[in-house]
Amino acid sequence: MGPIFCSGIFAPRPGCIYTSSVDGYGIRMDIHALPCSRQEQQVRKPTAVPVPLNPTTIGEHIRKKRIESRLLQADVAKILNVSEDCVTYWENNRSNPQIQYFPHIIRFLGYCPLEFDETTFGGQLKAYRWRNGFSNEKLGALLGVHGSTILAWEKGKSIPQLKHREKLEVLLEGNIYNDFSS
């Protein structure tokens, strides 16, 4: 707290230390002077976050690859075309990447960190969607169906009609669907 001035005249305060000086600013408000000294202190570098040995989350996979590649989060953010905060949040498992970023993440990692049951049509469809970064609405728009229809196909609650099956076969590169009942 600084000195109080009333109409240009100094108003004394109790408990203050008053000193005289040439410039008129010689008031210390119970502030004790610190001696000037050069003191050097060695501080340890913060311990590095350990590399996940068996990553289980997307963020852990990204962190492991980033550290092994000796990249900064800013470098990974540029590669994935996202903000540095996104990479930080993903690595700290505070959020998960949106589906549209998975093609970039898969390319960066060199593998797909997600596991799908591709023995079923629904699993193949879901794997295709995630690997290509398609939301159910976006894939539905490509096929001319509603997004909820895509989800129903993935969950095995319904099967696509013949005209949609043909489009899906082209998309899924001719995979054989043994789940379809005629």
C-alpha positions in Angstrom: 0.0 0.0 0.0 1.5 3.4 -1.0 1.4 6.7 0.9 -1.8 8.5 1.1 -2.0 12.1 -0.2 -4.7 14.5 0.7 -4.9 17.6 -1.5 -1.2 17.4 -2.2 -0.4 17.3 1.5 0.9 14.1 3.0 -1.4 12.6 5.7 0.6 10.6 8.2 -0.4 7.0 9.0 0.2 5.2 12.2 2.6 2.3 12.1 4.6 3.6 9.1 8.3 4.3 9.0 9.0 7.8 7.9 12.4 8.8 6.4 13.4 12.1 4.9 14.7 12.4 1.4 15.5 15.0 -1.1 12.8 14.0 -3.6 10.1 13.6 -0.9 9.4 9.9 -1.6 11.2 8.6 1.5 8.3 6.7 3.1 8.4 3.0 3.8 5.2 1.3 4.8 6.5 -1.4 7.1 8.5 -2.9 4.3 11.8 -4.1 5.4 14.7 -3.7 3.0 16.2 -6.8 1.5 20.0 -7.0 1.1 21.1 -7.0 -2.5 23.1 -10.1 -3.3 23.7 -12.3 -6.2 22.6 -15.8 -5.3 22.5 -18.6 -7.8 20.3 -21.5 -7.2 20.5 -24.8 -9.1 17.1 -26.2 -9.8 16.4 -29.7 -11.1 14.8 -30.0 -14.4 11.2 -31.3 -14.0 11.0 -35.1 -14.4 9.9 -36.1 -17.8 6.5 -37.8 -18.2 7.3 -41.5 -18.7 6.8 -43.1 -22.0 3.8 -45.4 -21.8 5.0 -48.9 -22.3 1.7 -50.5 -23.1 -0.5 -47.6 -24.3 -4.2 -48.2 -23.9 -5.7 -44.9 -24.9 -5.4 -42.8 -28.1 -3.6 -40.1 -26.1 -1.0 -42.6 -24.8 -0.4 -43.9 -28.3 0.2 -40.4 -29.5 2.5 -39.5 -26.6 4.6 -42.7 -27.0 5.1 -42.1 -30.8 5.8 -38.4 -30.2 8.5 -39.1 -27.5 10.1 -41.9 -29.5 10.2 -39.6 -32.5 11.7 -36.8 -30.4 8.9 -34.4 -31.4 7.3 -31.5 -29.5 3.6 -31.3 -29.0 3.7 -28.3 -31.4 5.3 -30.5 -34.1 2.6 -33.2 -33.7 -0.1 -30.5 -33.8 1.2 -29.3 -37.2 1.4 -32.8 -38.5 -2.2 -33.6 -37.4 -3.5 -30.1 -38.4 -4.8 -29.4 -34.9 -4.0 -26.9 -32.1 -1.2 -27.7 -29.6 -3.9 -27.7 -26.9 -5.7 -30.6 -28.7 -2.5 -32.7 -28.5 -2.0 -31.8 -24.9 -5.6 -32.7 -23.9 -5.4 -36.0 -25.9 -2.1 -37.0 -24.3 -3.4 -36.2 -20.8 -6.6 -38.1 -21.5 -8.7 -35.0 -20.9 -10.5 -35.4 -24.2 -10.6 -37.8 -27.2 -10.0 -36.9 -30.8 -13.0 -36.4 -33.0 -13.5 -39.0 -35.7 -12.3 -36.7 -38.5 -8.8 -36.6 -37.1 -8.3 -40.4 -37.0 -7.0 -40.7 -40.6 -4.2 -38.3 -39.7 -3.6 -40.0 -36.3 -3.4 -43.4 -38.0 -0.9 -42.1 -40.6 1.2 -40.4 -37.8 1.3 -43.6 -35.7 1.8 -45.9 -38.6 -1.0 -48.2 -37.3 -4.6 -48.1 -36.1 -4.8 -47.9 -32.3 -8.4 -48.9 -32.4 -9.6 -52.5 -32.4 -12.6 -53.6 -34.3 -14.4 -56.9 -34.7 -14.1 -57.2 -38.4 -15.5 -60.7 -38.6 -19.0 -59.1 -38.8 -20.4 -56.6 -41.4 -21.1 -54.1 -38.6 -17.5 -54.3 -37.4 -16.2 -53.9 -41.0 -18.4 -50.9 -41.5 -17.4 -49.3 -38.2 -13.7 -49.9 -38.9 -14.1 -48.3 -42.4 -15.8 -45.3 -40.9 -13.2 -44.6 -38.2 -10.2 -45.3 -40.4 -11.5 -42.8 -43.0 -12.8 -40.2 -40.5 -16.4 -40.4 -41.4 -19.1 -39.7 -38.9 -22.3 -41.8 -39.3 -24.0 -38.8 -40.8 -21.2 -38.2 -43.4 -21.2 -41.9 -44.5 -25.0 -41.9 -44.5 -24.9 -38.9 -46.9 -22.5 -40.7 -49.2 -24.8 -43.7 -49.3 -28.1 -41.8 -49.4 -29.3 -43.0 -46.0 -29.8 -41.4 -42.6 -26.9 -41.5 -40.1 -29.0 -43.5 -37.7 -29.3 -46.2 -40.4 -25.5 -46.5 -40.5 -25.5 -47.0 -36.7 -28.2 -49.6 -36.9 -26.2 -51.5 -39.6 -23.1 -51.3 -37.3 -25.0 -52.7 -34.3 -26.5 -55.4 -36.4 -30.1 -54.2 -35.7 -30.8 -54.0 -39.5 -29.2 -55.0 -42.7 -28.8 -52.8 -45.8 -31.0 -53.2 -48.9 -29.4 -54.6 -52.0 -28.8 -51.2 -53.6 -26.9 -50.1 -50.5 -25.0 -53.4 -50.2 -23.6 -52.8 -53.7 -22.3 -49.3 -52.7 -20.9 -50.7 -49.5 -19.1 -53.5 -51.3 -17.4 -50.9 -53.5 -16.5 -48.8 -50.4 -15.2 -51.7 -48.4 -13.2 -53.0 -51.4 -15.2 -56.1 -52.1 -15.2 -57.6 -48.6 -17.5 -60.6 -48.3 -20.4 -60.2 -46.0 -21.6 -63.5 -44.6 -24.0 -61.8 -42.2 -26.5 -60.8 -44.9 -29.6 -62.9 -45.1 -31.3 -62.7 -48.5 
